[in-house]
Amino acid sequence: MADRPTGAQARIVVNGEAREVPVGLAVADLLVQLGLRPGSVVVELRGEALTPSETAAAHLADGDVLEIVRAVAGG
């Protein structure tokens, strides 16, 4: 966005760990940075579990809290 300062950082918490990311970073891009495939995890953002399409569309803001859980299949 044009009103966003270049290099602005958002302070977020991922699975209890504080980190800084660029403001507006896509959740899917964060997952890639963490070495995770977006389709292999479930993401909770701001207390709400995201569907895969919501994960693809969501962007991070200062103060966001995420929980990322690996999806396990089996029987």
N, C-alpha and C positions, 0 to 999 in steps of 0.2 A: 504494500500500500504506500502511496506517496507520502502520507503523514508520518510514517514509521521512520525513526532515525536509523541511518545505516549502521549496522553492527549492533543494534539493540538486542539485549539478552533478556530472556525470561528465566526466572528461577522456578524450577519445577521439582517435584518429588516423584521418583520412579521406584516402586517397591520399597519405600522407606528411605531411599538414598537421594539426597539433594544433588541437583546438577543444574547447569546453565545450558540453555539452548537458544538458538536464534528465535526471536519473537515471530510467531506465525509458522514455525516449523510444522510440517504435516506429521501427524502421528505415524503414518506409514513410513515416512523418511526416518523418524526416530527409531522405529523398529529395525530398519535396515542398518542404521548406525550401530545398533546394539547386536547386530549379527543374527537377527531373527527374521523369519519369513512372516509377513503379515497374516497369511492364512493359517499359520501354525500356532497362533497364540490368541488368547481372548484378552481384550483390553477393557479395563474399567477406567473411565475418565470422569472426574468430578462426581464420583459415586454412582455412575451409570455404566452398565455393561454396554459396549458398542457392538453393533452388528458389523459384519465385514464391510458393507458399503459405508456405514458411518465411520469406521476406522479409516477408510480411504479418504473420506471427505473432511475429517476433523483436523483442526490446527491448534497448536498450543499457545497458551497465554501465560503471563506471569502468575504464579501461585497455583497453577494446575497440579493436581495430584493424580498419578496414574498407578494402577496395579496391573501388571502384565503376568498372565499365567499361561504356561504352555498347555496347549490342548493335547490330551493323551487319548489315543484310540486303542482299542484292544478288546480282548475277551478271554 
